[in-house]
Amino acid sequence: MSALQSVLGHSAGSAPAKSHSIDLDARWALHPQVALRPESFGALLYHFGTRKLSFLKNRTIVAIIESFPEHPDMRSAIAAAGIDDAGMAPYVKALATLADSKMITVGGSAPNDPQK
């Protein structure tokens, strides 16, 4: 199982992730139609619009997603989870896969935004 499959919890028979360029310097958020439910193994993501269910078997990915509202961009959310530039690639790939499946989206409120 590849690092990406391990992070997202996809089985070996899953379709390969398509290539996606993700903007690490943009603000990201959980899609408004997605619910994140913490589980002992990581978390479940359910998209109410597409009815897609994703299993996140890596708690660091869950922590990064949950911290999006606290950070001005994805790069700082990843860094805050203790991931340095050298270890960032598998997490960026996993987050790009979640962006491709519309689980996360560019946007969201700025940290300390009074409209939150």
N, C-alpha and C positions, 0 to 999 in steps of 0.2 A: 504494500500500500504506500503510495507516495505521501510526501509531507502534506500536500494540499488535501488529499483524501483523508488523511489522519486528522487534520485540523477541523475539517467540516464533517467528518463522520460518514463520508460516502463509501459505499461498498466498492470492491474491485470491479464489479460489473457496471458501475455507473458510467454515464457518458462523460468523456473528458471535458474539462472546463474550457470554454472558448476564451480566446485571448481578449483581454479588456484593458484598455489604458485607464488608469484610475488617477484622479488628481489628488495627490497627497496634501496639497496646500489649500484645498477647499474645505469648508465646513461640511460635515456629514451628519446624518441623523437616521434613526430608524424610520422607515417609511411610515406615514401616518396610518396606513391600513394594516400594519404588522404589529403583532403582540409577541413579546419575548417572555417566556416562562422559564425561570431557573429550575433546573433539575439536578439530581445528584451527579449525573454524568457531564453536565454543562448547561445546556438550555435547549428549548424548543423555540423555533420562530414559526409563526403562522401568519400567512398573508391572507387577509379576509377577502381581498379583491380577486386574487388568482387561485385561492384555495391551496396554495403550495405550503408544504410543511418541510422545514429544514431542521436537522439535528446538529447542534454545535457540541462537539465532544472535546472542545478545548476551552478551558475556563479563561484563558488569556484573551481569546477572541471575544468571549462574552463580556469580559471586563472592558475591553476596548470599545465595544459597541455601547455598553452602558455609560461609558464616560464621554461619549460624543458631545452631550450638551455642555460639558465643563471645559471643552477645548476649542480653540479657534480653527483647528484643522485636523485632518486625520493623522498627519505626521506627529503632531504633539500628543494626540491620544495614544498612539502606538508607543511613543517614547515614555509617556507616563506609566505605561504598563510594564516598563523595565526592558523593553526591546530596543537594542542598539541598531545602528545602521547595518551592521554585518548580519544580524539575525532577522532583519525585517522582511526579506523576500517571501517566505511562506505565508506570513500574515497578510502581506499586501495581496498575494494571490488569492487567499481565502476571502478577503474583503472585496476583491474585484469580482469574485464569483457571486458573492451576496449582492453586489451592486447589479450585476448582470441579471439576477433573478428578481430584482426590484425589492429586495428585503431592506436594503439601505439606500439612501438617496442623498444627493447634494442638497444642502439647505439646513435649516434649523435656526434656532435663536442663538444669539451671541451669549457668551458667558455673562452672567449678572444682568441680562436683559430684563428690564422691568415688565415686559410683556409676557414673560414666561408664565 
